[in-house]
Amino acid sequence: MSSRKKAPPPRVHNPTETILESISDGVFTVDREWRITTFNRAAEQITGVRRAEALGRRCCDVFRSSLCGAECALQQTLQTGKPVIGKSAYIVDAGGNRTPISLSTAVLRDRKGHVIGGVETFRDLSEVEALRQELSGRFRVGDLTSRSPLMQRIFEVLPAIAASPSTVLILGETGTGKELIARTLHALSPRQQGPFVAVNCGALPDTLLESELFGYKAGAFTGAQGNKPGRFAQAKGGTILLDEIGEISPALQVRLLRVLQERTYEPLGSTHSETADVRVLAATNKDLANLVERGLFREDLYYRVNVIRLEMPPLRRRNEDIPLLVDLILARLHRLQRKAVTGVSPEALSLLMAHDWPGNIRQLANAIERAFILCDESVIGIGHLPAELRSRGAEMESAERGVRSAHDVLDAQAIRAALARNGGNRLAAARDLGIHKTTFFRRVKRLGIELPARDGRQRRDEIE
Amino acid sequence: MNAAFAYWQQRIAPVFDTARQIHLVEAAGGRITGHSDVTLTGELPVQKVLKLVELGVGMLICGAISRPMHDLVEAYGIKVFPFVTGDLGEVVQAWLDGSLRRDVYAMPGCCGRRRRRGRQRKVRRCLGEIEPDPWGWDR
């Protein structure tokens, strides 16, 4: 005979209770005193609070959401009688972890229609949030964000470059984020726990730069009363960025070459060599190869510095990043100074994307910050953008007339660029733009574009 | 020592990360020597913490607090007494009496983690894989 005990009969649930227990959304109800009267299985799992502990307790002590308190959604619902649906928040569990949720609320009434409390349902968005971050992570490495294929190529090699101890030469126009990429390389490198020291070699005169980089000993020169460690010493165990390396004098280039070759240097006035336990990154907006050709930059130093080369593309070659960058800049401005500005109008964004941005991201950030300050509406429009973006002769006036005008400005720019690319050849320009030649000529006429005197075809014929 | 109690509507605020009101209590020899109410206006977490530092707060008594916020407050040398619930006046009194560790002042799901050293721990792991002693009360 089996000694197995007979299983106790299952607890009888009413249909509503069964439904509540089976769903993956957390549900709890409260009475008019904000005390929890129902707390389902999913609510236990999401909050980490057992039903037995939750029942009878104040909902805010159990739920602990970012809305609890002054922004309580349930209180709002009970006051207005209107439900709140899909509001985003986070809850804090006993481990201090934040769980992103979306919540909805409704009023609970008895059969006679009297309000007896409220119900709150909430959904754990951790997985959605993780997926969202994973997706955005594809466009992000450290503090760098880009959807541009040019930048994606850099992102792919960045971890490997960061892991190596080699010297990196970062090239790029002003404002393209050379220092940011240097910081990212440092943050991804095994030296991440060490300091990151950036030195602008173009900002200091030669003699000062030497003592700044290598330090000095007491008595090295008049006024040197004590020892001063240089930037190489400060960066010990970390990374040093020599920005604007193309600006340094030939004499200092020799000293720098020695540091890179032998990993040693002597502070001014010292008789002993110090070891440079530092990874060197160099950056410049100059064409170093050209400087070498002209004899302004030592060839041996150039090859020492140019072990790994990273070229930061200018913003005009990655203008698909402009919407993303605008969002990031606005988010940063929001954090610093709360304003009701939520975004940029499509017309303004079109103008931003059509601009050449000679000052690159720095210039874009300044333009957005200016617009953010001037904007007293919810969306930044064309009128809030700096004049240089709109001042293209007659195009400026037309730009101010709204969407259509903004499109006209873009059309005119596109047509002019296509003509230039195709040496004035109208048909080739139309093909390049993907429009029929009739449409091309109609637009040229409407926008008042002056066509080049010679057609590209004629010139080719003449050459032939 | 100055202690700050994050509150909302005369109760300990459920979540410190979003709390705005602080009841500041100055105490010596188990007696209150001064108290005031302060509004934390900073939007950024660090602004909040810097305000506490400026007020000379040595201990923060609060409701739920996220780990990054907790670590930030402690990084500025302020001891955090988290997951406290109850009426503000009662909690202040309990702090003065040294009875704040009683379960009655612990938020649901956070009780059983404030036993003093040496006592046998009765592990009451809640649902959702919560650490038994996330804040080191038992250490």
Interface residues (C-beta under 8 A of the other chain):
Chain A: E44 Q45 I46 T47 G48 V49 R50 E53 A54 R57 R58 C60 D61 V62 F63 R64 S65 S66 L67 C68 G69 A70 E71 V92 D93 A94 G95 G96 N97 R98 R335 R338
Chain B: W8 Q9 A13 P14 V15 D17 T18 A19 R20 E43 L44 G63 A64 I65 S66 R67 H70 P82 F83 T85 M107 P108 G109 C110 C111 R113 C126 L127 G128 E129 I130 E131 P134 W135
